[in-house]
Amino acid sequence: IKPDILLVPVSGTYVMTAQEAARAVEKIKPKVAIPMHYGTLVGRVDDAKEFRNMVKSCEVQILTKE
């Protein structure tokens, strides 16, 4: 499977940590990775930023609420 877009949970609470998510992205190799499940009930916005800083194989888009 070679997805164009991959939504990746990064909070580390009940799901992958930012570091684990970055390793998953390196294996899956999407064109774009979008972190999710952070900054509301669990996790921090910094989890998404940490994820973005670790991923080198594709574009990372951090989406914000409008």
N, C-alpha and C positions, 0 to 999 in steps of 0.2 A: 504494500500500500504506500502510495506517495501522495499525501494530501497537499493541497495548495495552502490551506489554512488549518492550523492546529490550535484548539483552545486547551490550555493547560492549567490545572489547579496548582497554586503555588504557596498556599498559606502554611502548610505543614501541620495544620490542625485537621485531622481526619483524612487528609490528602497528602500528596507529595510536598516536600519542602522545595524552596526555590532551587536549591542545588540538585535535588533529585529530578525536578522538572527540566532543568537545563540539560542534564544527562539524557533524559528521554528525548528531548528535541534533537540532540546530536545524533541519536540513533534513528529517529523517524525521518528527519530531514525534510520538514515542510518548507514552503517558500516564505510563509509568515507564521509566527507564533504569537498568540494573544494570551497573556496570563489572566486567570480568573480565580474566583473564590478567595479574595483578599480584601482587607480594608473596610469591611462592614461588621458582621457579627464575629468573624474570626479573622486572624491575620492582620497584616499591616500593609499600607501602601508601599512601604520600603521593601516588602517581599517581592512585589512586582518589579521594582527598580533593581533589586539585587539579581533577580532572574534575567532582566534585560542585559545587565552588565556581564553576566556569565555566558550568554548565548552568543556564539560567534558565527554559526553556520547559516543563519537566516535573519531576516528582518524581524524585530519584535515591536509590536504595537501595543502600547498601554492605553486602553480606552478609559475615558472618564465619564462620569455621570453628567447629564445636561441639566 
